[in-house]
Amino acid sequence: MTLAATVSGLRDAHRAAAASLPYTKVESFRIGGEDVAVRRRSSAVIDPATGEQWGAVPVAEPADVDAAVSAARAALAGWAATPPAARAAALVRMAEAVEHRADVLGLTNTLENGTPVSESSGAAANAASILRVFASLVDHLERPDVRPFPDGDRETLVARDPIGVCALIAPWNFPINLVVIKLAPALLAGCAVVIKPASPTPLSVRFLLDAAAEAGIPAGVINLVTGDGATGDALVRHPGVDKVAFTGSTPVGRRIASACGELLRPVTLELGGKSSALVLPDADLDLMSAGLIRSCLRNTGQTCYISTRIIATPERYDEVVDMVAATVVAAPVGDPLDPATVFGPVATASQRDSVVGHIRAGLREGARAVVGGDVAAPVDGGFFVAPTVFADVRPHHAIAQEEIFGPVITLIPARDVDDAIAIANGTRFGLGGIVFGRDEDAAFEVARRIDTGSVGINFFASNHFAPFGGRHDSGLGVEYGIEGLEAYLVPQSVHRARPRARP
């Protein structure tokens, strides 16, 4: 776990990369299709690999939020009146424009939150896929939905209208894709939006707005303000907002849910996770090893759905511990600009301190660190944390219950498969999960007993056509698929006499 370049070389490379970018120190918001210059206090953008500032953005005040919402509302009627097929075509053009910005978008993403380029380089392609998938759902808006009355003489036409102006609030771990999974259905539905990115990652999202303008999406349909929690709160509570979509931590989600409940405002919340991977006695451990990082430690452990709790029965437990340890040790820690790097830094200094605190708690509780366990950074400078694998973790341990959001895996022994399922269901979260087993029918039956929103058999991946969402403390509502589109629509039932057939 060593860095290939010297620390000074790392800093020089990152400074040069930042200097090549079009968006660094920005002094404007994107409102009504224009870069609106403001004199506001600024928020620094920090490179997690070096700890150095390389960019800045203004912090929006309530007047700025009001201007953005007003611009969205002014654009709403025209966009809502645009035929759905034309809106879908605009999404396809936007997908192409996003793909053309793949390199600069990925580089900005890496400098914002430390995501290794092996991950961030795919952000544009993933965003484009989401846009195209939602564009392909246009028939859902155009197909007549006629439902007969029980008496057969009358019928109801169910129409769907855009819900209105939407506040889209994104997190820092996947700052592009976790905007697009909200933006794509909102645009297809005919809504106008105001985007508020997370304060550590406010720059890469600007490329989405550039792509939207290139695609011909009218000015004011998409607006951008940057800022802190107060900015987000002003947006959530703004009287001109009709719906809120938020991805982030469960504590912040609770506050947003409370505000939206008070305002009777629809809200979609994709929140924290503490997902489990159940290893059945017949599991293929070579297959599991090949997908382990992606499924259990993706993006240096900063992914909401990853299965950071691995639960195994006695027949395989020691083998699983050895396999996981060997797989993690073999994954390089280093410069996130290096394509070979698997584990980069975590996104912020506070996140580093939080992850280190969890590692210390695990050691105090008696868990066995078979990899890592170090609280000193493996790389000088920046916000690096040594990847850590804990064995002999008990289900009640804090590291088995709390979302760590860093490169930490817990291995929990179970008495048998039924006990493993009980342990998997023994958290307050319910977002993702995996069942590893050669007999896929048996694994499917186990998966159906796990109380969670999504489960994979021998792998985990989001399907853009299928709903993704959490249960319990992992959120409210779903994203992706027809269900994700419906979250941006409001139905109207029009009752009428059933047309008589002409003689």
C-alpha positions as CSV (number, residue, x, y, z in Angstrom):
1,M,0.0,0.0,0.0
2,T,2.4,2.6,-1.2
3,L,2.1,5.6,-3.4
4,A,3.9,5.3,-6.8
5,A,4.8,8.9,-7.0
6,T,6.5,11.0,-4.3
7,V,4.2,13.4,-2.4
8,S,5.8,16.4,-4.1
9,G,5.2,14.7,-7.5
10,L,1.6,14.0,-6.5
11,R,1.0,17.6,-5.7
12,D,2.6,18.9,-8.9
13,A,0.6,16.5,-11.0
14,H,-2.7,17.5,-9.3
15,R,-1.9,21.2,-9.6
16,A,-1.2,20.8,-13.3
17,A,-4.5,18.8,-13.7
18,A,-6.5,21.5,-12.0
19,A,-4.9,24.2,-14.1
20,S,-6.2,22.4,-17.2
21,L,-9.8,22.6,-16.2
22,P,-12.4,25.1,-17.5
23,Y,-14.1,25.4,-14.1
24,T,-12.0,26.1,-11.0
25,K,-12.7,29.4,-9.2
26,V,-16.3,30.2,-10.2
27,E,-18.1,33.3,-9.1
28,S,-21.5,32.7,-10.5
29,F,-24.7,30.6,-10.4
30,R,-26.4,29.2,-13.5
31,I,-29.8,30.7,-13.4
32,G,-32.2,31.1,-16.4
33,G,-29.5,29.8,-18.8
34,E,-27.1,32.6,-17.8
35,D,-24.0,32.6,-15.5
36,V,-25.2,35.1,-13.0
37,A,-22.2,36.7,-11.3
38,V,-22.5,37.4,-7.6
39,R,-20.3,38.7,-4.8
40,R,-20.9,36.2,-2.0
41,R,-18.8,34.4,0.5
42,S,-17.1,31.5,-1.2
43,S,-16.7,27.8,-0.4
44,A,-13.4,26.2,-1.1
45,V,-13.0,23.1,-3.3
46,I,-10.3,20.9,-1.8
47,D,-8.3,18.1,-3.6
48,P,-8.7,15.1,-1.2
49,A,-5.4,13.6,-2.5
50,T,-3.3,16.6,-1.4
51,G,-5.5,18.6,1.0
52,E,-4.9,21.7,-1.1
53,Q,-7.5,24.1,-2.4
54,W,-7.9,24.2,-6.2
55,G,-11.3,25.8,-6.7
56,A,-14.0,27.8,-5.2
57,V,-17.7,28.6,-5.7
58,P,-20.1,31.2,-4.2
59,V,-22.5,30.2,-1.3
60,A,-26.0,31.0,-2.3
61,E,-28.2,33.2,-0.1
62,P,-32.0,33.0,0.0
63,A,-32.3,35.7,-2.7
64,D,-30.2,33.5,-5.0
65,V,-32.4,30.5,-4.3
66,D,-35.4,32.6,-5.0
67,A,-34.0,33.7,-8.3
68,A,-33.3,30.2,-9.4
69,V,-36.7,28.9,-8.4
70,S,-38.4,31.8,-10.2
71,A,-36.4,31.1,-13.3
72,A,-37.5,27.4,-13.1
73,R,-41.1,28.4,-12.6
74,A,-41.0,30.8,-15.6
75,A,-39.6,28.0,-17.8
76,L,-42.0,25.3,-16.5
77,A,-45.1,26.0,-18.7
78,G,-43.2,26.0,-21.9
79,W,-41.2,22.8,-21.2
80,A,-44.3,21.0,-19.8
81,A,-46.2,21.9,-23.1
82,T,-43.3,20.4,-25.2
83,P,-44.4,17.1,-26.6
84,P,-43.0,14.1,-24.6
85,A,-41.3,12.8,-27.8
86,A,-39.5,16.1,-28.2
87,R,-38.4,16.0,-24.5
88,A,-37.1,12.5,-25.0
89,A,-35.1,13.5,-28.1
90,A,-33.5,16.3,-26.1
91,L,-32.4,13.7,-23.4
92,V,-30.8,11.6,-26.2
93,R,-28.9,14.7,-27.5
94,M,-27.9,15.6,-23.9
95,A,-26.5,12.0,-23.5
96,E,-24.3,12.5,-26.5
97,A,-23.2,15.9,-25.3
98,V,-22.3,14.4,-21.8
99,E,-20.2,11.7,-23.5
100,H,-18.3,14.3,-25.4
101,R,-17.2,15.8,-22.0
102,A,-16.2,12.5,-20.5
103,D,-12.5,13.3,-19.9
104,V,-12.9,16.7,-18.4
105,L,-15.9,15.7,-16.4
106,G,-14.1,12.7,-14.9
107,L,-11.0,14.6,-14.1
108,T,-13.0,17.3,-12.3
109,N,-14.9,14.6,-10.4
110,T,-11.6,13.1,-9.2
111,L,-10.1,16.4,-8.1
112,E,-13.3,17.2,-6.2
113,N,-13.8,14.0,-4.2
114,G,-10.8,11.7,-4.8
115,T,-12.6,9.1,-6.8
116,P,-10.0,7.0,-8.7
117,V,-10.0,7.8,-12.4
118,S,-10.7,4.1,-13.0
119,E,-14.2,4.9,-11.6
120,S,-14.7,8.6,-12.5
121,S,-13.8,8.0,-16.1
122,G,-17.0,6.0,-16.5
123,A,-19.3,8.7,-15.0
124,A,-20.2,10.2,-18.3
125,A,-21.0,6.9,-19.9
126,N,-23.2,6.0,-17.0
127,A,-25.0,9.3,-17.0
128,A,-25.6,9.0,-20.7
129,S,-27.1,5.5,-20.2
130,I,-29.5,6.9,-17.6
131,L,-30.6,9.7,-19.9
132,R,-31.2,7.2,-22.8
133,V,-33.1,4.8,-20.6
134,F,-35.5,7.4,-19.4
135,A,-35.9,8.7,-23.0
136,S,-36.9,5.2,-23.9
137,L,-39.7,5.4,-21.4
138,V,-41.6,8.1,-23.3
139,D,-44.3,5.7,-24.3
140,H,-45.4,5.7,-20.7
141,L,-46.4,9.3,-21.1
142,E,-47.9,9.0,-24.6
143,R,-49.9,5.7,-24.3
144,P,-53.6,6.3,-23.3
145,D,-54.5,4.9,-19.9
146,V,-58.2,4.2,-20.0
147,R,-59.8,2.2,-17.1
148,P,-63.5,1.0,-17.2
149,F,-65.9,1.5,-14.3
150,P,-67.2,-1.7,-12.8
151,D,-70.6,-1.0,-14.4
152,G,-69.1,-1.0,-17.8
153,D,-71.0,2.1,-19.0
154,R,-68.4,4.6,-17.9
155,E,-64.6,4.9,-18.0
156,T,-61.8,7.0,-16.6
157,L,-58.9,8.5,-18.5
158,V,-55.9,8.7,-16.3
159,A,-53.7,11.6,-17.4
160,R,-50.3,12.5,-16.1
161,D,-48.9,16.0,-15.6
162,P,-45.4,17.1,-14.5
163,I,-45.3,17.7,-10.8
164,G,-43.7,21.1,-11.3
165,V,-40.5,22.7,-10.1
166,C,-38.2,20.2,-8.4
167,A,-35.3,20.7,-6.0
168,L,-32.6,18.2,-6.7
169,I,-30.0,17.9,-3.9
170,A,-27.0,15.6,-4.6
171,P,-24.3,14.1,-2.4
172,W,-20.5,14.2,-2.9
173,N,-19.7,10.5,-3.5
174,F,-21.1,10.3,-7.1
175,P,-21.8,13.9,-7.9
176,I,-22.8,13.3,-11.6
177,N,-24.8,10.1,-11.6
178,L,-26.7,10.9,-8.5
179,V,-27.9,14.2,-10.1
180,V,-28.8,12.5,-13.4
181,I,-31.0,9.8,-11.8
182,K,-33.1,12.7,-10.6
183,L,-32.6,15.1,-13.6
184,A,-33.5,12.6,-16.4
185,P,-37.0,11.6,-15.1
186,A,-37.7,15.2,-14.1
187,L,-36.9,16.4,-17.6
188,L,-38.8,13.7,-19.4
189,A,-41.8,14.3,-17.2
190,G,-41.8,18.0,-18.2
191,C,-40.6,19.5,-14.9
192,A,-38.1,22.3,-14.4
193,V,-35.4,22.0,-11.7
194,V,-33.0,23.7,-9.4
195,I,-29.9,21.6,-8.6
196,K,-27.9,22.0,-5.4
197,P,-24.8,19.9,-5.4
198,A,-22.9,18.9,-2.3
199,S,-20.5,21.6,-1.1
200,P,-17.3,19.5,-1.7
201,T,-18.3,18.7,-5.3
202,P,-19.9,21.8,-6.9
203,L,-17.9,22.0,-10.2
204,S,-18.3,18.8,-12.2
205,V,-22.1,19.2,-12.3
206,R,-21.6,22.3,-14.5
207,F,-20.7,20.1,-17.4
208,L,-24.2,18.6,-17.2
209,L,-25.7,22.1,-17.6
210,D,-23.4,22.7,-20.6
211,A,-24.5,19.5,-22.1
212,A,-28.2,20.3,-21.6
213,A,-27.7,23.7,-23.3
214,E,-26.0,22.1,-26.2
215,A,-28.9,19.6,-26.5
216,G,-31.4,22.5,-26.8
217,I,-33.1,22.2,-23.5
218,P,-34.5,25.7,-23.0
219,A,-33.0,28.2,-20.6
220,G,-34.4,28.1,-17.1
221,V,-35.5,24.5,-17.2
222,I,-32.3,23.5,-15.4
223,N,-30.8,25.9,-12.8
224,L,-27.8,25.6,-10.5
225,V,-27.0,27.1,-7.1
226,T,-24.1,26.2,-4.9
227,G,-23.7,26.4,-1.2
228,D,-24.0,24.7,2.2
229,G,-26.7,23.2,4.3
230,A,-28.4,26.5,4.8
231,T,-28.7,26.8,1.0
232,G,-30.2,23.4,0.8
233,D,-32.7,24.2,3.5
234,A,-33.8,27.4,1.8
235,L,-34.4,25.4,-1.4
236,V,-36.3,22.6,0.3
237,R,-38.6,25.1,2.1
238,H,-39.0,27.5,-0.9
239,P,-42.8,28.0,-1.6
240,G,-42.1,27.8,-5.3
241,V,-40.8,24.2,-5.1
242,D,-43.2,21.4,-5.8
243,K,-41.0,18.3,-5.1
244,V,-37.7,17.5,-3.4
245,A,-35.3,14.7,-4.3
246,F,-32.4,14.1,-2.1
247,T,-29.6,11.6,-1.8
248,G,-27.4,11.8,1.3
249,S,-27.1,10.8,4.9
250,T,-30.0,9.5,7.0
251,P,-29.8,12.3,9.6
252,V,-30.1,15.0,6.9
253,G,-32.8,13.0,5.1
254,R,-34.8,13.0,8.3
255,R,-34.7,16.8,8.5
256,I,-35.7,17.1,4.9
257,A,-38.5,14.6,5.4
258,S,-39.7,16.6,8.4
259,A,-39.8,19.9,6.4
260,C,-41.5,18.3,3.4
261,G,-44.1,16.6,5.7
262,E,-44.8,20.0,7.3
263,L,-45.2,21.5,3.8
264,L,-47.1,18.5,2.4
265,R,-44.5,18.4,-0.3
266,P,-43.6,15.2,-2.1
267,V,-40.1,13.9,-1.5
268,T,-37.8,11.1,-2.6
269,L,-35.0,10.2,-0.2
270,E,-32.2,7.8,-1.0
271,L,-30.3,7.6,2.2
272,G,-27.7,5.5,4.0
273,G,-27.0,1.8,3.9
274,K,-25.3,-1.0,5.8
275,S,-25.9,-3.8,3.3
276,S,-24.9,-7.5,3.8
277,A,-23.3,-10.1,1.5
278,L,-24.4,-13.6,2.6
279,V,-21.9,-16.3,1.6
280,L,-23.8,-19.6,1.3
281,P,-21.9,-22.9,1.9
282,D,-21.7,-23.6,-1.9
283,A,-20.4,-20.1,-2.8
284,D,-17.8,-19.8,-5.5
285,L,-15.1,-17.8,-3.7
286,D,-13.1,-17.1,-6.8
287,L,-16.1,-15.5,-8.4
288,M,-16.7,-13.6,-5.2
289,S,-13.1,-12.3,-5.1
290,A,-13.4,-11.1,-8.7
291,G,-16.3,-8.8,-7.8
292,L,-15.5,-8.0,-4.2
293,I,-14.1,-4.5,-4.6
294,R,-16.9,-3.4,-6.9
295,S,-19.6,-5.0,-4.7
296,C,-18.3,-4.3,-1.2
297,L,-15.8,-1.4,-1.4
298,R,-16.6,0.5,-4.5
299,N,-15.3,4.1,-4.7
300,T,-13.0,3.6,-1.6
301,G,-16.0,2.4,0.3
302,Q,-18.0,5.5,-0.3
303,T,-21.1,4.0,-1.9
304,C,-24.4,3.8,-0.3
305,Y,-25.5,0.3,-1.3
306,I,-22.2,-1.7,-1.0
307,S,-22.2,-4.8,1.1
308,T,-19.7,-3.9,3.8
309,R,-21.0,-6.6,6.1
310,I,-20.0,-10.1,4.9
311,I,-21.8,-12.9,6.7
312,A,-20.6,-16.5,6.4
313,T,-21.5,-19.8,8.0
314,P,-18.9,-22.0,9.8
315,E,-18.2,-24.2,6.7
316,R,-16.6,-21.4,4.8
317,Y,-15.9,-18.6,7.3
318,D,-12.1,-19.0,7.5
319,E,-11.8,-19.4,3.8
320,V,-13.9,-16.2,3.3
321,V,-11.7,-14.3,5.7
322,D,-8.5,-15.3,3.9
323,M,-10.0,-14.5,0.5
324,V,-11.3,-11.1,1.5
325,A,-8.0,-10.2,3.2
326,A,-5.9,-11.3,0.1
327,T,-8.2,-9.4,-2.3
328,V,-8.0,-6.2,-0.4
329,V,-4.3,-6.4,0.2
330,A,-3.7,-6.8,-3.5
331,A,-5.7,-3.7,-4.4
332,P,-3.4,-0.6,-4.7
333,V,-3.8,2.5,-2.6
334,G,-2.5,5.6,-4.2
335,D,-2.9,8.6,-6.5
336,P,-6.5,8.7,-7.8
337,L,-5.2,10.1,-11.1
338,D,-3.3,6.8,-11.6
339,P,-5.4,4.3,-13.5
340,A,-4.0,1.5,-11.5
341,T,-5.2,2.9,-8.2
342,V,-8.1,1.1,-6.6
343,F,-8.3,2.9,-3.2
344,G,-7.9,6.7,-3.3
345,P,-8.5,9.1,-0.5
346,V,-11.8,9.6,1.1
347,A,-13.6,12.8,0.1
348,T,-13.1,15.2,3.0
349,A,-11.0,15.6,6.1
350,S,-14.1,15.2,8.3
351,Q,-14.9,11.9,6.5
352,R,-11.4,10.7,7.1
353,D,-11.7,11.5,10.8
354,S,-15.1,9.7,10.9
355,V,-13.7,6.5,9.3
356,V,-10.7,6.5,11.5
357,G,-13.0,6.8,14.5
358,H,-15.0,3.8,13.4
359,I,-11.7,1.8,13.0
360,R,-10.7,2.7,16.5
361,A,-14.1,1.7,17.8
362,G,-13.8,-1.7,16.1
363,L,-10.5,-2.3,17.7
364,R,-11.9,-1.3,21.1
365,E,-14.8,-3.7,20.7
366,G,-12.5,-6.6,20.1
367,A,-12.8,-7.1,16.4
368,R,-9.7,-8.6,14.7
369,A,-8.1,-6.4,12.1
370,V,-6.7,-8.9,9.5
371,V,-5.9,-6.1,7.1
372,G,-5.2,-2.5,8.1
373,G,-6.5,-1.3,11.4
374,D,-3.9,1.5,11.2
375,V,-5.0,4.9,12.1
376,A,-2.0,6.6,10.5
377,A,-2.6,7.5,6.9
378,P,-0.9,5.1,4.4
379,V,0.0,8.1,2.2
380,D,1.3,11.5,3.6
381,G,-0.9,14.4,2.7
382,G,-4.5,14.3,1.8
383,F,-7.3,12.3,3.3
384,F,-6.2,8.7,2.9
385,V,-7.3,5.9,5.1
386,A,-5.7,2.4,5.2
387,P,-8.2,-0.2,3.9
388,T,-9.2,-2.3,6.8
389,V,-10.8,-5.8,7.1
390,F,-12.2,-6.8,10.4
391,A,-12.9,-10.4,11.2
392,D,-14.8,-12.0,14.2
393,V,-17.2,-9.0,14.3
394,R,-20.3,-9.5,16.3
395,P,-23.7,-8.3,15.0
396,H,-24.1,-5.7,17.8
397,H,-20.7,-4.1,17.3
398,A,-20.9,-0.5,16.2
399,I,-18.8,-1.3,13.0
400,A,-21.5,-3.9,12.1
401,Q,-24.4,-1.4,12.6
402,E,-23.3,2.0,11.6
403,E,-22.6,3.3,8.1
404,I,-18.9,3.9,7.9
405,F,-18.6,5.1,4.3
406,G,-15.0,4.3,3.9
407,P,-12.7,1.4,3.0
408,V,-13.7,-0.9,5.9
409,I,-15.2,-4.4,5.6
410,T,-16.6,-6.4,8.6
411,L,-16.7,-10.2,8.5
412,I,-19.5,-11.7,10.7
413,P,-19.7,-15.4,11.6
414,A,-23.2,-17.0,11.5
415,R,-24.4,-20.3,12.9
416,D,-26.2,-21.3,9.8
417,V,-28.1,-19.8,6.8
418,D,-31.1,-18.8,8.9
419,D,-28.9,-17.1,11.4
420,A,-27.1,-15.3,8.5
421,I,-30.4,-14.0,7.2
422,A,-31.4,-12.8,10.7
423,I,-28.1,-11.0,11.0
424,A,-28.5,-9.4,7.6
425,N,-32.0,-8.1,8.7
426,G,-30.7,-7.0,12.1
427,T,-29.9,-3.4,11.1
428,R,-32.0,-0.3,10.8
429,F,-31.1,0.0,7.1
430,G,-32.4,-1.7,4.0
431,L,-30.8,-0.6,0.7
432,G,-28.7,-3.3,-1.0
433,G,-27.3,-6.8,-0.5
434,I,-25.8,-9.8,-2.2
435,V,-26.2,-13.6,-1.9
436,F,-23.2,-15.7,-3.1
437,G,-24.1,-19.3,-4.0
438,R,-23.6,-21.7,-6.9
439,D,-27.2,-22.9,-6.7
440,E,-28.9,-19.7,-8.0
441,D,-32.4,-20.9,-7.2
442,A,-31.5,-21.5,-3.6
443,A,-29.7,-18.1,-3.5
444,F,-32.8,-16.5,-4.9
445,E,-34.9,-17.9,-2.1
446,V,-32.5,-16.5,0.4
447,A,-32.5,-13.2,-1.3
448,R,-36.2,-12.9,-1.1
449,R,-35.9,-13.3,2.7
450,I,-33.6,-10.3,3.1
451,D,-35.5,-7.1,4.0
452,T,-33.9,-4.7,1.6
453,G,-34.7,-2.7,-1.5
454,S,-32.3,-4.5,-3.9
455,V,-30.4,-7.8,-3.8
456,G,-28.0,-9.3,-6.3
457,I,-27.2,-13.0,-6.9
458,N,-23.4,-13.3,-7.0
459,F,-23.0,-9.6,-8.0
460,F,-24.6,-6.2,-7.4
461,A,-25.4,-3.6,-10.0
462,S,-28.1,-1.0,-10.6
463,N,-30.4,-1.7,-13.5
464,H,-31.6,1.7,-14.9
465,F,-34.9,0.1,-16.0
466,A,-35.6,-1.3,-12.5
467,P,-36.6,0.6,-9.3
468,F,-33.8,1.3,-6.8
469,G,-34.7,2.5,-3.3
470,G,-34.3,1.8,0.4
471,R,-36.4,0.5,3.2
472,H,-36.5,1.7,6.8
473,D,-33.7,4.2,7.5
474,S,-32.4,3.9,3.9
475,G,-35.0,6.2,2.5
476,L,-38.4,6.8,1.0
477,G,-39.5,6.2,-2.6
478,V,-37.5,4.9,-5.5
479,E,-35.4,6.0,-8.4
480,Y,-34.8,4.5,-11.9
481,G,-37.4,2.8,-14.1
482,I,-41.1,3.6,-14.6
483,E,-41.4,4.0,-10.9
484,G,-38.7,6.6,-10.8
485,L,-40.4,8.5,-13.6
486,E,-43.8,8.4,-11.8
487,A,-42.2,10.3,-8.9
488,Y,-42.1,13.4,-11.1
489,L,-45.7,13.1,-12.3
490,V,-49.1,13.8,-10.8
491,P,-52.1,11.8,-12.1
492,Q,-55.5,13.3,-13.0
493,S,-58.5,11.0,-13.4
494,V,-61.1,12.3,-15.9
495,H,-64.4,10.3,-15.7
496,R,-66.7,10.1,-18.7
497,A,-69.4,8.1,-20.3
498,R,-68.0,5.2,-22.3
499,P,-68.2,6.0,-26.0
500,R,-70.9,4.0,-27.7
501,A,-69.9,2.0,-30.8
502,R,-71.4,3.5,-33.9
503,P,-73.9,1.3,-35.7
